[in-house]
């Protein structure tokens, strides 16, 4: 089966334009469990998270790097040429050999490299088998010679993927060989790395265990340890001939599962799955470039490994467990990100059943009227320090019902929705409560960051926003209005009336309290620790971008114009307007420096979604104009994580992509807006 979507990067040309830039372009593939493989398109390993198999293992292990590196040498008479991977030079710096990589491309989202080495043209393709912690690395001789010999040296440092690369190799590795099957084991982990070459002529040389040190440049740039030691069991030697691909398989699964599908069948099945994903999506996103984002969206929807209780409960109810990875490489599943992303990731892509499973999974975890803010790596229970994720849950359910008309799910969740609102009315954790004097929702507790602007480092909450935040109250009004409508439909006017009254009262208070006549936009927070905060931030858009606007319509244009002039960029919205004393134009440096800029000017890609929604509220007939706000993201698909969209960008030109290389809500909101701005 031939791929239908191909994105090409001419590495030689890109390197000539900007040699350092090519090292910042990365690739990512995932396995539907939270596991992944990732690296730079040049072959250089630059992050602690880079590796060829980061397996999603059951709790308490989480995601573990199992196969860190694969050095590739082409054997020619009298010479061994390193064509892929890297090796330490005498100076201790990393020597990369990208000059042999002619092209990198994505074929239906799968990474492929073409090497041109002294007349040998060799192609390499990677595949993670969906639903397994299994990697296939397939080599093909394309042209130039009758045969080619490659030496492949795998290297490992079993560690949780967020752990320091400088963690010592404090345990010994051992190798068990049986019938061309190779198990690399460590006393620190009950899961072996199993390696197999799908070719009877392949041979293995065990050299007693080889260690070497490599550098991680991006870790150095981010202020972390940047040199680590890897261990290798030996070298596989393979022979390539035209039309006879050879595949190295690496996995943590049992051997029966590993060998159940030969590489050719596994690739055909995966390509068929990817093409079905596109065919299932809304027609307006079935062609490139939007169809590439459909495949990118798939990377975030996972069956979480190790949550046995969730899986058992769901199956007993006839469901499956699904959740959303907020971003790669380091995020787990976050409630806020999941609810904001749900429409773009699942409804725009036609994955309605999975949307329902996600909603019902999170509903199970409601505690004291809150859904979890996040599930920490490798843990079963969530953390609840969020004031807005639960309100976004109402929004996500609304978008789901709009598409599916699934009254059964609404009836199932309605008691929980009432419970949520009642908990907010009387007060719940973290100071989240309705102020009885004006009906506005307040939040805040010392030491906690409860809104989406949630940077915290060394106990410092960078943007605490304690008080009555503008988007929290916009979401609260939207939730009250949605609950009113749902109760009226299911239980009648008497059940709905109290919540309609709460909504009307807080709406009047909102319009009286939040409008800043002097600045011509909305306050970001009122009744805050230091009074009312007049900072110009994107949060004010939610006052009229949601289904039920809380802001009077005569203020919409003024707010939109202010946001457009102060915050809009080609790749999203600034989190703070230039000119504010706390404004930071670049997101870089060590953790403290980055967090100080995270919501203080840094551009967020996902915010293009509410901006487009607000634009179409004010300019309902201007779909063409709204579509142009997405142009910068399409250009971005060739950069950072090729084929996906980054988490954040610098606030000034050239809007350098930063932080997570692939972010769920960035992809989801651009994809959703692409569909929304399609011509009828």
C-alpha positions as CSV (number, residue, x, y, z in Angstrom):
1,X,0.0,0.0,0.0
2,X,1.5,3.3,-1.1
3,X,1.5,6.3,1.2
4,X,-0.8,9.2,0.3
5,X,0.7,12.0,2.3
6,X,4.4,12.8,1.8
7,X,6.2,15.7,3.4
8,X,9.9,16.1,2.2
9,X,12.8,17.9,3.8
10,X,15.9,18.3,1.6
11,X,18.5,18.1,4.3
12,X,21.4,19.2,2.2
13,X,19.5,22.4,1.1
14,X,18.2,23.0,4.6
15,X,21.6,22.6,6.1
16,X,23.1,25.0,3.6
17,X,20.5,27.6,4.5
18,X,21.1,27.2,8.3
19,X,23.3,24.4,9.6
20,X,22.1,24.9,13.2
21,X,18.4,25.0,12.3
22,X,18.6,21.5,10.8
23,X,19.6,20.2,14.3
24,X,16.4,21.7,15.7
25,X,14.1,19.8,13.4
26,X,12.8,16.6,15.0
27,X,10.6,13.6,14.2
28,X,8.1,11.7,16.4
29,X,6.1,8.5,16.1
30,X,3.9,7.0,18.8
31,X,2.3,3.7,19.6
32,X,-1.1,4.5,21.0
33,X,-0.1,3.6,24.5
34,X,1.9,6.8,25.4
35,X,5.1,5.3,24.2
36,X,7.1,6.9,21.3
37,X,10.3,7.2,19.3
38,X,11.9,10.6,18.5
39,X,15.1,12.3,17.5
40,X,16.5,14.9,15.1
41,X,16.0,14.4,11.4
42,X,19.8,14.6,11.1
43,X,20.2,11.5,13.3
44,X,21.7,13.4,16.2
45,X,20.4,12.7,19.7
46,X,20.0,16.0,21.4
47,X,17.4,15.5,24.2
48,X,17.1,13.2,27.2
49,X,13.8,12.2,25.6
50,X,15.3,11.1,22.3
51,X,15.4,7.4,21.6
52,X,14.2,4.7,19.2
53,X,12.0,3.0,21.7
54,X,10.5,4.8,24.7
55,X,8.2,2.1,26.0
56,X,5.0,2.8,27.9
57,X,5.2,0.3,30.8
58,X,2.7,-0.4,33.6
59,X,2.7,1.6,36.8
60,X,5.0,2.4,38.6
61,X,7.5,2.6,35.7
62,X,5.7,4.8,33.2
63,X,7.7,5.6,30.0
64,X,11.1,4.1,29.9
65,X,13.8,4.6,27.3
66,X,14.7,1.0,26.2
67,X,16.6,1.5,23.0
68,X,18.5,4.8,23.1
69,X,20.5,4.7,20.0
70,X,21.4,2.8,16.9
71,X,24.8,3.5,15.2
72,X,24.8,2.6,11.5
73,X,28.1,1.9,9.6
74,X,28.3,1.1,5.9
75,X,31.0,-1.4,5.2
76,X,33.0,-0.8,2.0
77,X,36.3,-2.3,1.1
78,X,38.9,-1.2,3.6
79,X,36.5,1.3,5.3
80,X,33.7,1.5,7.8
81,X,31.6,4.7,7.2
82,X,29.3,6.0,9.9
83,X,26.2,7.1,8.0
84,X,23.6,7.4,10.8
85,X,23.8,8.1,14.5
86,X,26.7,9.8,16.2
87,X,30.0,9.1,18.0
88,X,32.1,11.0,20.4
89,X,35.1,12.8,19.0
90,X,38.5,13.1,20.8
91,X,37.5,16.6,22.0
92,X,34.5,15.0,23.7
93,X,32.1,16.9,21.4
94,X,29.6,14.9,19.3
95,X,30.5,14.4,15.7
96,X,27.4,14.0,13.5
97,X,27.4,12.7,10.0
98,X,24.3,14.2,8.4
99,X,26.2,14.9,5.2
100,X,25.2,11.4,4.1
101,X,21.5,12.0,4.7
102,X,20.1,13.3,1.5
103,X,16.5,13.5,2.4
104,X,14.1,13.1,5.3
105,X,10.4,12.7,4.7
106,X,7.2,11.7,6.4
107,X,5.1,9.1,4.5
108,X,1.6,9.1,6.0
109,X,3.4,10.3,9.2
110,X,6.1,7.6,9.2
111,X,9.7,8.8,9.1
112,X,11.9,7.8,6.2
113,X,15.6,8.7,5.5
114,X,17.5,8.4,2.3
115,X,21.3,8.1,2.5
116,X,23.6,8.6,-0.4
117,X,27.1,7.2,0.4
118,X,29.7,6.8,-2.2
119,X,27.2,5.5,-4.8
120,X,25.2,3.5,-2.3
121,X,21.6,4.8,-1.9
122,X,20.0,3.3,1.2
123,X,16.6,4.0,2.7
124,X,15.6,3.6,6.3
125,X,12.0,3.6,7.6
126,X,10.7,3.5,11.2
127,X,7.5,2.0,12.5
128,X,6.1,1.6,16.0
129,X,3.5,-1.1,16.0
130,X,0.2,0.4,17.2
131,X,-0.8,-1.0,20.6
132,X,2.6,-2.5,21.2
133,X,6.0,-1.4,22.6
134,X,7.6,-2.7,19.4
135,X,9.9,-0.9,17.0
136,X,10.7,-1.8,13.3
137,X,13.7,-0.3,11.7
138,X,13.7,-1.3,8.0
139,X,16.6,-0.8,5.6
140,X,16.3,-1.0,1.8
141,X,19.0,-0.7,-0.9
142,X,17.5,1.6,-3.5
143,X,20.3,1.9,-6.1
144,X,24.0,2.2,-6.8
145,X,25.3,-1.3,-6.1
146,X,24.2,-5.0,-6.2
147,X,24.6,-5.3,-2.4
148,X,25.5,-3.4,0.7
149,X,26.6,-4.4,4.2
150,X,25.6,-2.5,7.3
151,X,26.7,-2.8,10.9
152,X,24.1,-1.8,13.4
153,X,25.2,-1.2,17.0
154,X,22.3,-0.7,19.5
155,X,23.0,1.1,22.7
156,X,20.9,1.3,25.9
157,X,20.6,3.1,29.2
158,X,17.3,2.0,30.7
159,X,15.8,5.0,32.6
160,X,12.5,6.7,32.9
161,X,12.4,9.1,30.0
162,X,12.4,12.3,32.2
163,X,15.4,11.2,34.3
164,X,18.8,12.8,33.9
165,X,21.0,11.6,31.1
166,X,23.9,11.7,33.6
167,X,22.3,9.1,35.8
168,X,25.1,6.4,36.2
169,X,24.9,3.0,34.7
170,X,24.7,1.7,38.3
171,X,23.4,-1.8,37.3
172,X,24.9,-4.3,35.0
173,X,23.3,-5.4,31.8
174,X,23.2,-8.9,30.6
175,X,22.5,-10.5,27.2
176,X,20.6,-13.8,26.7
177,X,20.9,-15.3,23.2
178,X,18.5,-18.0,22.0
179,X,17.8,-19.0,18.4
180,X,18.7,-15.5,16.9
181,X,16.6,-13.8,19.6
182,X,18.4,-11.4,22.0
183,X,17.2,-10.3,25.4
184,X,19.0,-7.4,27.1
185,X,18.1,-7.4,30.8
186,X,18.8,-5.3,33.8
187,X,18.3,-6.0,37.5
188,X,16.6,-2.6,37.8
189,X,13.7,-3.4,35.4
190,X,11.5,-6.5,35.1
191,X,11.0,-5.9,31.3
192,X,13.8,-7.0,28.9
193,X,14.6,-5.3,25.6
194,X,14.1,-8.0,23.0
195,X,16.0,-7.6,19.7
196,X,15.6,-9.6,16.5
197,X,16.6,-9.1,12.9
198,X,14.1,-10.4,10.4
199,X,16.7,-11.9,8.0
200,X,18.2,-15.3,8.3
201,X,21.6,-14.1,6.9
202,X,22.0,-11.5,9.6
203,X,24.7,-12.2,12.2
204,X,25.6,-10.8,15.6
205,X,29.0,-10.2,17.2
206,X,28.9,-10.0,21.0
207,X,31.9,-7.9,22.1
208,X,31.5,-8.2,25.8
209,X,29.6,-5.0,26.3
210,X,30.7,-1.7,25.0
211,X,30.2,1.7,26.7
212,X,30.5,5.1,25.3
213,X,29.6,8.7,26.1
214,X,27.4,11.0,24.0
215,X,26.3,14.5,24.3
216,X,22.8,16.0,24.4
217,X,23.0,19.6,23.1
218,X,19.4,20.6,23.8
219,X,19.8,19.5,27.4
220,X,22.8,21.7,27.7
221,X,20.9,24.6,26.3
222,X,18.1,24.0,28.9
223,X,20.5,24.0,31.8
224,X,20.5,20.2,32.5
225,X,23.3,17.6,32.5
226,X,24.1,17.0,28.9
227,X,26.5,14.0,28.8
228,X,25.5,10.4,29.4
229,X,26.9,6.9,29.0
230,X,25.3,4.2,26.9
231,X,25.9,0.4,26.9
232,X,25.9,-1.8,23.8
233,X,25.7,-5.6,23.7
234,X,27.4,-5.9,20.3
235,X,26.9,-5.5,16.6
236,X,24.4,-6.8,14.1
237,X,25.7,-7.2,10.5
238,X,23.1,-7.3,7.7
239,X,23.4,-7.5,4.0
240,X,21.1,-5.5,1.7
241,X,20.1,-6.4,-1.8
242,X,17.7,-4.6,-4.1
243,X,14.0,-5.5,-3.4
244,X,15.0,-7.4,-0.2
245,X,14.5,-5.1,2.9
246,X,15.9,-6.1,6.2
247,X,14.3,-5.1,9.5
248,X,15.7,-4.8,13.0
249,X,12.9,-5.3,15.6
250,X,13.2,-4.1,19.2
251,X,10.4,-4.6,21.7
252,X,9.4,-5.1,25.3
253,X,6.6,-7.5,24.4
254,X,6.6,-11.3,24.7
255,X,8.1,-13.1,21.7
256,X,4.8,-14.5,20.5
257,X,3.5,-10.9,20.1
258,X,6.7,-9.7,18.5
259,X,6.7,-12.4,15.9
260,X,3.0,-12.5,15.2
261,X,3.3,-10.0,12.3
262,X,6.2,-10.0,9.8
263,X,7.5,-6.5,9.1
264,X,5.9,-6.2,5.7
265,X,2.5,-7.1,7.0
266,X,2.9,-4.8,10.0
267,X,3.7,-1.9,7.7
268,X,0.8,-2.6,5.4
269,X,-1.6,-2.8,8.4
270,X,-0.3,0.4,9.8
271,X,-0.6,2.3,6.6
272,X,-4.1,1.0,6.2
273,X,-5.0,2.2,9.7
274,X,-3.6,5.7,8.9
275,X,-5.6,5.9,5.7
276,X,-8.7,4.9,7.6
277,X,-8.1,7.6,10.1
278,X,-8.1,10.2,7.3
279,X,-11.1,8.7,5.6
280,X,-13.1,8.8,8.9
281,X,-12.4,12.5,9.5
282,X,-14.6,15.3,8.3
283,X,-14.4,15.8,4.5
284,X,-12.9,19.3,5.0
285,X,-9.8,17.9,6.6
286,X,-9.2,14.8,4.4
287,X,-6.7,16.5,2.0
288,X,-3.3,17.9,2.8
289,X,-2.2,19.8,4.8
290,X,-5.1,19.2,7.1
291,X,-4.9,15.4,6.7
292,X,-1.4,15.5,8.0
293,X,-2.8,17.1,11.2
294,X,-5.4,14.3,11.4
295,X,-2.4,11.9,11.6
296,X,-0.6,14.2,14.1
297,X,-3.8,14.2,16.2
298,X,-3.7,10.4,16.4
299,X,-0.4,10.6,18.3
300,X,-2.1,12.1,21.4
301,X,-5.0,9.7,21.8
302,X,-3.9,6.8,23.8
303,X,-4.9,3.7,25.8
304,X,-3.0,4.4,29.0
305,X,-0.7,1.6,29.9
306,X,-0.9,0.2,33.4
307,X,-4.2,1.6,34.6
308,X,-5.7,-1.8,35.2
309,X,-8.6,-0.6,37.3
310,X,-9.7,1.9,34.6
311,X,-9.5,-0.8,31.9
312,X,-11.5,-3.3,34.0
313,X,-14.2,-0.8,35.0
314,X,-14.6,0.5,31.4
315,X,-14.8,-3.0,29.9
316,X,-17.4,-4.0,32.5
317,X,-19.5,-1.0,31.2
318,X,-18.9,-1.8,27.6
319,X,-16.4,1.0,27.1
320,X,-12.7,1.3,26.4
321,X,-10.2,3.5,28.2
322,X,-8.9,6.5,26.3
323,X,-7.1,9.6,27.4
324,X,-5.0,12.4,25.8
325,X,-1.3,12.9,26.1
326,X,-1.0,16.7,26.4
327,X,2.3,17.0,24.7
328,X,5.5,15.2,23.7
329,X,7.9,14.6,25.1
330,X,7.3,15.1,28.8
331,X,3.6,15.7,29.4
332,X,1.2,13.0,30.6
333,X,-2.6,13.4,30.4
334,X,-3.9,16.7,31.7
335,X,-7.6,17.4,32.3
336,X,-7.6,20.9,30.9
337,X,-5.6,20.1,27.8
338,X,-7.8,17.0,27.2
339,X,-11.1,19.0,27.3
340,X,-9.8,21.8,25.2
341,X,-8.4,19.3,22.6
342,X,-11.3,17.0,22.5
343,X,-13.2,18.6,19.6
344,X,-10.2,18.9,17.3
345,X,-8.6,15.5,18.2
346,X,-11.8,13.3,18.2
347,X,-14.8,15.1,16.8
348,X,-13.2,16.7,13.8
349,X,-11.5,13.4,13.1
350,X,-14.7,11.3,13.3
351,X,-13.6,9.4,16.4
352,X,-16.8,9.8,18.3
353,X,-16.7,6.7,20.4
354,X,-13.3,7.6,21.7
355,X,-14.6,11.1,22.6
356,X,-17.3,9.4,24.7
357,X,-14.8,7.1,26.4
358,X,-12.6,10.0,27.3
359,X,-15.5,12.0,28.8
360,X,-16.7,9.0,30.8
361,X,-13.2,8.1,32.0
362,X,-12.6,11.6,33.4
363,X,-16.1,11.7,34.8
364,X,-15.2,8.7,37.0
365,X,-12.4,10.8,38.6
366,X,-14.6,13.7,39.7
367,X,-13.8,14.5,43.3
368,X,-15.4,17.4,45.3
369,X,-16.7,18.8,42.0
370,X,-13.3,18.8,40.2
371,X,-11.8,16.6,37.5
372,X,-8.1,15.9,37.7
373,X,-5.6,18.5,36.5
374,X,-3.2,15.8,35.6
375,X,-2.1,12.2,36.1
376,X,1.6,12.1,37.1
377,X,3.9,9.8,35.2
378,X,3.5,6.2,36.2
379,X,0.7,6.9,38.7
380,X,-2.9,5.8,38.9
381,X,-4.4,8.7,40.8
382,X,-4.8,12.3,39.6
383,X,-3.9,15.7,41.1
384,X,-6.8,18.2,41.3
385,X,-5.2,21.6,41.5
386,X,-7.1,23.3,38.7
387,X,-9.9,25.9,38.6
388,X,-10.8,25.6,34.9
389,X,-10.4,22.0,33.8
390,X,-13.7,21.0,35.2
391,X,-15.4,24.0,33.5
392,X,-13.8,23.0,30.2
393,X,-15.4,19.5,30.8
394,X,-18.8,21.2,30.2
395,X,-17.5,22.7,27.0
396,X,-16.1,19.4,25.7
397,X,-19.4,17.6,26.5
398,X,-21.3,20.3,24.7
399,X,-19.2,20.0,21.6
400,X,-19.6,16.2,21.8
401,X,-23.4,16.4,22.0
402,X,-23.5,18.9,19.2
403,X,-22.0,16.3,16.9
404,X,-23.4,13.0,18.2
405,X,-26.7,13.8,19.9
406,X,-25.8,11.2,22.4
407,X,-28.5,11.7,25.0
408,X,-27.6,8.5,26.8
409,X,-24.2,9.9,27.8
410,X,-25.8,13.2,28.8
411,X,-28.2,11.4,31.0
412,X,-25.4,9.4,32.6
413,X,-23.3,12.4,33.3
414,X,-26.1,14.9,34.3
415,X,-26.0,14.0,38.0
416,X,-22.3,14.6,38.1
417,X,-22.7,18.0,36.3
418,X,-25.2,19.1,38.9
419,X,-22.8,17.9,41.6
420,X,-20.0,20.0,40.1
421,X,-22.0,23.2,40.0
422,X,-23.3,22.7,43.5
423,X,-19.7,22.2,44.8
424,X,-18.7,25.4,43.1
425,X,-21.6,27.3,44.5
426,X,-20.9,26.3,48.1
427,X,-17.1,26.2,47.7
428,X,-14.6,23.4,47.1
429,X,-10.9,22.9,47.2
430,X,-8.2,25.5,46.6
431,X,-10.5,28.4,47.4
432,X,-12.7,27.8,44.4
433,X,-16.1,29.2,45.2
434,X,-18.8,31.6,44.1
435,X,-18.7,34.9,45.8
436,X,-22.2,35.4,47.2
437,X,-22.0,39.2,46.9
438,X,-21.8,39.2,43.1
439,X,-22.1,35.6,41.8
440,X,-18.6,35.6,40.3
441,X,-16.3,32.6,40.7
442,X,-13.2,33.2,42.7
443,X,-10.2,30.9,43.1
444,X,-6.8,30.8,44.7
445,X,-4.8,29.2,47.4
446,X,-1.2,30.1,48.5
447,X,1.4,28.0,46.6
448,X,-1.0,26.8,43.9
449,X,-1.3,27.7,40.2
450,X,-4.9,27.0,39.3
451,X,-5.5,28.6,35.9
452,X,-4.0,27.5,32.6
453,X,-1.3,30.1,33.2
454,X,0.3,27.6,35.6
455,X,4.1,28.1,35.7
456,X,5.7,27.3,39.0
457,X,9.3,26.8,39.9
458,X,11.0,26.3,43.3
459,X,7.8,27.3,45.0
460,X,7.4,30.5,42.9
461,X,4.0,30.7,41.3
462,X,4.8,33.0,38.4
463,X,1.3,34.1,37.5
464,X,-0.9,33.2,40.5
465,X,-4.0,35.2,39.2
466,X,-5.7,34.6,42.5
467,X,-9.1,36.3,42.6
468,X,-11.8,36.4,39.9
469,X,-10.0,35.5,36.6
470,X,-11.7,36.6,33.4
471,X,-11.7,33.2,31.6
472,X,-12.7,31.3,34.7
473,X,-15.8,33.4,34.9
474,X,-16.5,33.1,31.2
475,X,-16.2,29.3,31.5
476,X,-18.4,29.4,34.7
477,X,-21.1,31.3,32.9
478,X,-20.9,28.9,29.9
479,X,-21.2,25.9,32.2
480,X,-24.2,27.4,34.0
481,X,-26.0,28.1,30.8
482,X,-25.2,24.7,29.4
483,X,-26.4,23.0,32.5
484,X,-29.6,25.1,32.4
485,X,-30.3,23.9,28.9
486,X,-29.6,20.3,29.6
487,X,-31.7,20.2,32.8
488,X,-34.6,21.9,31.0
489,X,-34.5,19.3,28.2
490,X,-34.2,16.3,30.6
491,X,-36.0,17.4,33.8
492,X,-38.1,20.5,33.0
493,X,-38.1,24.2,33.7
494,X,-38.3,23.9,37.5
495,X,-35.0,22.0,37.7
496,X,-33.3,24.4,35.3
497,X,-34.5,27.7,36.8
498,X,-32.0,28.1,39.8
499,X,-29.0,27.7,37.5
500,X,-30.5,30.2,34.9
501,X,-30.8,32.7,37.7
502,X,-27.1,32.1,38.8
503,X,-26.0,32.6,35.2
504,X,-28.0,35.9,34.8
505,X,-26.7,37.3,38.1
506,X,-23.1,36.6,37.4
507,X,-23.4,37.9,33.8
508,X,-24.6,41.3,35.1
509,X,-21.7,41.4,37.6
510,X,-19.2,40.4,34.9
511,X,-20.1,43.2,32.6
512,X,-20.1,45.7,35.4
513,X,-16.8,44.6,36.9
514,X,-14.6,43.4,34.1
515,X,-14.8,46.2,31.5
516,X,-11.8,48.5,31.7
517,X,-13.0,51.7,30.1
518,X,-9.6,53.4,30.2
519,X,-7.7,50.5,28.4
520,X,-10.6,49.5,26.1
521,X,-10.4,45.8,27.0
522,X,-11.3,43.5,29.9
523,X,-9.4,43.2,33.2
524,X,-7.6,39.9,33.5
525,X,-8.4,39.5,37.2
526,X,-10.7,41.5,39.4
527,X,-10.6,41.4,43.2
528,X,-7.1,40.0,43.0
529,X,-4.4,40.1,45.7
530,X,-3.3,43.5,44.5
531,X,-6.7,44.8,43.3
532,X,-7.8,44.6,39.6
533,X,-5.2,43.5,37.1
534,X,-5.4,45.5,33.8
535,X,-2.8,43.4,32.0
536,X,-3.8,42.8,28.3
537,X,-3.9,39.0,28.0
538,X,-5.6,36.6,25.6
539,X,-7.9,35.2,28.4
540,X,-10.4,37.9,27.7
541,X,-11.3,36.3,24.4
542,X,-13.2,33.5,26.2
543,X,-15.8,36.1,27.3
544,X,-17.4,35.8,23.9
545,X,-15.7,33.0,22.0
546,X,-17.6,30.2,23.9
547,X,-21.0,29.0,23.0
548,X,-22.7,31.2,25.6
549,X,-20.9,34.6,25.7
550,X,-20.8,36.4,29.0
551,X,-19.7,39.7,27.6
552,X,-22.2,42.1,26.2
553,X,-22.1,42.1,22.4
554,X,-21.4,45.8,22.1
555,X,-17.9,45.1,23.6
556,X,-16.9,42.2,21.3
557,X,-15.3,44.3,18.5
558,X,-13.2,46.4,20.9
559,X,-11.8,43.4,22.7
560,X,-11.1,41.6,19.4
561,X,-9.3,44.6,18.0
562,X,-7.2,45.0,21.1
563,X,-6.2,41.3,21.0
564,X,-5.4,41.4,17.3
565,X,-3.2,44.5,17.6
566,X,-1.4,43.5,20.8
567,X,-1.3,39.8,20.9
568,X,-1.8,38.1,17.5
569,X,1.2,36.5,15.7
570,X,1.4,34.1,12.8
571,X,1.6,31.2,15.2
572,X,-0.9,32.0,17.9
573,X,-1.3,34.7,20.6
574,X,1.1,36.3,23.0
575,X,0.3,35.5,26.6
576,X,1.0,39.2,27.6
577,X,1.1,42.3,25.6
578,X,4.4,44.1,24.8
579,X,5.0,47.1,27.0
580,X,3.9,45.4,30.2
581,X,6.8,45.4,32.8
582,X,6.7,41.6,33.0
583,X,6.8,41.0,29.3
584,X,9.4,38.6,28.0
585,X,10.1,38.3,24.3
586,X,12.0,35.0,24.3
587,X,11.4,31.7,26.0
588,X,14.9,30.2,26.6
589,X,17.5,29.5,29.3
590,X,17.3,27.3,32.4
591,X,14.1,26.2,34.0
592,X,13.6,29.3,36.1
593,X,14.2,31.7,33.1
594,X,11.8,29.7,30.9
595,X,9.1,29.6,33.5
596,X,9.4,33.3,34.0
597,X,8.6,33.8,30.4
598,X,6.1,30.9,30.0
599,X,2.9,33.1,30.3
600,X,4.6,36.5,30.2
601,X,4.6,37.1,26.5
602,X,5.4,33.7,25.1
603,X,3.2,32.8,22.1
604,X,0.8,29.8,22.6
605,X,-0.4,28.1,19.4
606,X,-3.6,26.7,20.8
607,X,-4.9,30.3,21.4
608,X,-5.5,30.7,17.7
609,X,-8.6,28.6,18.3
610,X,-10.5,31.0,20.5
611,X,-9.2,33.9,18.4
612,X,-10.8,32.4,15.2
613,X,-14.0,31.7,17.2
614,X,-14.1,35.3,18.3
615,X,-13.3,36.6,14.8
616,X,-16.2,34.6,13.3
617,X,-18.5,35.9,16.1
618,X,-17.7,39.5,15.0
619,X,-17.2,38.7,11.3
620,X,-19.5,35.7,10.7
621,X,-19.2,35.8,6.9
622,X,-15.4,36.1,6.8
623,X,-14.3,32.4,6.7
624,X,-11.6,33.3,4.2
625,X,-10.1,35.9,6.4
626,X,-10.3,33.6,9.4
627,X,-8.5,30.8,7.4
628,X,-5.5,33.1,6.8
629,X,-4.8,33.2,10.5
630,X,-3.7,29.6,10.1
631,X,-1.2,30.2,7.4
632,X,1.8,30.4,9.8
633,X,1.0,27.0,11.2
634,X,1.1,25.3,7.8
635,X,4.6,26.7,7.2
636,X,5.6,25.5,10.7
637,X,4.9,21.9,9.7
638,X,8.4,21.8,8.1
639,X,10.0,22.9,11.3
640,X,10.5,21.8,15.0
641,X,8.6,18.4,15.0
642,X,8.1,17.9,11.3
643,X,4.4,17.3,10.6
644,X,3.2,18.6,14.0
645,X,2.8,21.8,15.9
646,X,4.8,23.0,18.9
647,X,3.6,24.0,22.3
648,X,4.9,27.6,22.3
649,X,6.9,30.2,20.3
650,X,9.0,33.2,21.1
651,X,7.0,36.4,21.2
652,X,9.0,38.2,18.6
653,X,10.2,37.3,15.1
654,X,11.3,34.8,14.0
655,X,8.9,33.2,16.5
656,X,11.2,30.4,17.3
657,X,9.3,27.2,18.4
658,X,10.0,26.2,21.9
659,X,9.1,23.7,24.7
660,X,7.1,20.5,23.6
661,X,7.8,19.7,20.0
662,X,4.2,18.4,19.5
663,X,1.3,19.7,21.6
664,X,-2.2,18.2,21.6
665,X,-4.1,21.5,21.9
666,X,-2.0,23.2,19.3
667,X,-2.7,20.5,16.8
668,X,-6.3,20.1,17.9
669,X,-7.2,23.8,17.6
670,X,-5.6,24.4,14.3
671,X,-7.3,21.3,12.9
672,X,-10.7,22.3,14.3
673,X,-10.3,25.8,12.9
674,X,-9.3,24.5,9.5
675,X,-12.6,22.6,9.4
676,X,-14.6,25.6,10.8
677,X,-13.2,28.0,8.2
678,X,-13.8,25.7,5.2
679,X,-16.1,27.2,2.7
680,X,-19.6,25.8,2.9
